[in-house]
Amino acid sequence: MTVAMTSPPPPPKSAKLMRPLYFAAGVVLVGVGIAGYFLPVLPGTIWLILAAACFARSSPRLEAWLINHPKFGPSVVAWRQYGAIPRKAKIVAIGMMAVSFVILAVAHPPALWLWVTGAVLLASAAFVASRPAGPKTEEG
């Protein structure tokens, strides 16, 4: 019995038009992510996760480079496989949320802004805290 091999259908035209935008976004996000590894107030991992998602839609070669990178890859892979955030990254993220809220509170914004910001930061901190720590990496 012979099975006819057919090629997959071509991607929709809109997907072809979006590839350059995903590629450009991926390059920018990698730049921001790398800066986040050196700047104490800017997280790096989230931008690299987003960059990997953009490269998955535009450049498999750059996606492979990013997920196989010895410094940046482990946290991206941990997120993809386990939805994990390294323990050190959790501590820094939640700590910076708390510092941000204190700075906002000291600035005496309108009460509504303070409550809304506090609720969003609290929900974000709860989400970060609820993620598994994942396998041990250089970051965690």
N, C-alpha and C positions, 0 to 999 in steps of 0.2 A: 504494500500500500504506500503510495507516494503522497506526501503532504506538501501542498503548494505553499511556498514561503512568500509572504507579502510584506512589504515594508509598512511601517506605521504611517498613519495619515500625517500629512504635513501639519505643522503647528498653525493655528489660526493666524491670519494676517496681523491682528492686533498684537499677538505675542511677539512677532518679528519686529514690530515697531517699538515695542517696549524694551527689547534687549539692550539697546544703547543707553536707555535711561537707567535700567537696573545696573548695568556695568558702571556708569558714571557714579551712581549712588554708592555702589560697592567700593569704588576707589576712594571716594570721600569718607565713607564710614571707616575704612581701614586706617586712613590718616588720623581721624578723630580717635579711633580706638588705640592706635599706637601712642598718640599724645596722652591718652588717659593712663598709660602705664608709667608716664613720667611726671604728670601733673597730679598733685595730691588731691585736688577737689573734683577731678573728672574721672568717672569710672571708664575703664577700657573695655571690659569684657562684653558689655551689652552692645557696644558699637560693632565689635568684631562678630558677634552672633548675627546682627542685622546684615553686616557685610557678607557673611557666608550665605545668608538667605538670598541676597541680591545676586551673588555670583552663581548660586545654584540655578538661577533663571537666566543667566547671561554668559557665564564663562566657567565651564567645568574645570578648566585648567587652574584658574585662580582660586576656585573653591577648594580644589585638592591642595593647592599650595597653602592656603590658610588653615585647613583642618589638619594638615601634616606638619605645620610649623612647630618647632620644638617649644617655643615660648607661648605662642598664642593659641595653638591648636587644642591643647588638652581641655581648656575651659569651654571652647566651642563644642567639642565632641561630647563633653560631660552634659552640656545643656541639651544637645540633640538626643542623646541616648537615654538620659535619666531625668531631664528637667532639673538638673542639679546646679547649685550655686556653691562654690567653695566656701568653707567656713570663714576664712579671712575676708573674702569679698562680702559676705553677709554682714560681718561686724562693721566693716567700713561703710557699707551702704546704709545700714540702719543708724549708725553713728552720725553720718552726714545728714540724714533726714532729721535727726534730733537737733543737731546744731543749726540746721536751716530753720527749724521751727522756732528755736530760741531767738535767733537773730530777727526773725519776723515779729515775734512777740515783743521784743525790745523796741522795735520800730513803731509800735502802737498803730497798727493798721485798723481800719474799721472792723468791728467785731465779727461781722459776717465773713469777711475775708479770712480772718484768723480761724474761725470755725471750719470753713470749707477747706482751707489749706491743711489744717490739723487732721480733718477727716480723711483727706486724700493721702497725706503722709502716713497716717496710721494704717490705712488699708494697704498701702504700698509696702510698709514695713511688715505687716502680717503676711503678705504674699511672699516676700523675700524670706522671712523666717520659716515659712511652711515648706519651702523647697528642700529636698534632701541635699546633704552635703556632697554626695556622690563619691566616686573613688578618690583616693588621695592623689593630689597633683602638686606641682611646684608651688601653686598659689595657695592651696589650702593646707 
